[in-house]
């Protein structure tokens, strides 16, 4: 989850800087997709092995991280055109 937050912030940053760095944005977007897929695979593995409690705890943590990340993105500088 740390890598998703890191890549999300730098994806946003790639659009804020002048000139916009679209290649950097594409790299971080790809990394976000890859890390989310890894998270999906980990959750699927835990569910198949009867670790429902751990999955529920993980869902709470993801919700908190998502709220913090959304706040950090909203508090950041505006995207320039």
C-alpha positions in Angstrom: 0.0 0.0 0.0 2.9 2.3 0.6 4.0 2.0 -3.1 0.4 2.8 -4.2 0.5 6.0 -2.1 4.0 6.9 -3.3 3.1 6.4 -6.9 -0.2 8.3 -6.6 1.5 11.3 -5.2 4.2 11.3 -7.8 1.6 10.8 -10.6 -0.1 13.9 -9.3 3.2 15.7 -9.2 4.0 14.8 -12.8 1.0 16.9 -13.9 1.8 19.8 -11.5 5.3 20.5 -12.5 6.1 22.7 -15.6 6.6 21.3 -18.1 4.4 18.4 -17.4 6.2 15.1 -17.4 3.8 12.7 -19.0 6.3 9.9 -19.2 6.8 10.0 -15.5 3.0 10.0 -15.0 2.7 7.0 -17.3 5.4 5.1 -15.3 3.7 5.8 -12.0 0.2 5.0 -13.3 1.6 1.6 -14.5 3.2 1.0 -11.1 -0.2 1.8 -9.3 -1.9 -0.7 -11.5 0.7 -3.4 -10.8 0.6 -2.8 -7.1 -3.2 -2.9 -6.9 -3.1 -6.2 -8.8 -0.6 -7.6 -6.3 -2.9 -6.5 -3.5 -5.8 -8.2 -5.2 -3.8 -11.4 -5.5 -2.8 -11.2 -1.8 -6.4 -10.8 -0.7 -7.6 -13.6 -2.9 -4.9 -15.9 -1.4 -5.9 -15.0 2.1 -9.6 -15.6 1.4 -8.8 -19.0 -0.2 -6.9 -20.0 3.0 -9.6 -19.0 5.5 -8.0 -15.7 6.7 -11.2 -13.7 6.6 -10.3 -11.7 9.7 -7.1 -10.5 8.2 -8.9 -9.4 5.1 -11.4 -7.4 7.1 -8.6 -5.7 9.0 -6.8 -4.9 5.8 -10.0 -3.3 4.4 -10.1 -0.9 7.4 -6.5 0.0 6.9 -6.9 0.6 3.2 -9.9 2.9 3.9 -7.8 5.0 6.3 -4.9 5.2 3.9 -7.3 6.2 1.1 -8.7 9.0 3.2 -5.2 10.3 4.1 -4.1 10.1 0.4 -7.2 11.9 -0.8 -6.6 14.7 1.7 -2.9 15.0 0.6 -3.8 15.2 -3.0 -6.6 17.7 -2.4 -4.3 19.9 -0.2 -1.5 19.8 -2.9 -0.9 22.5 -5.5 -3.4 22.9 -8.3 -2.7 21.3 -11.7 -1.4 24.0 -14.1 -2.4 24.2 -17.7 
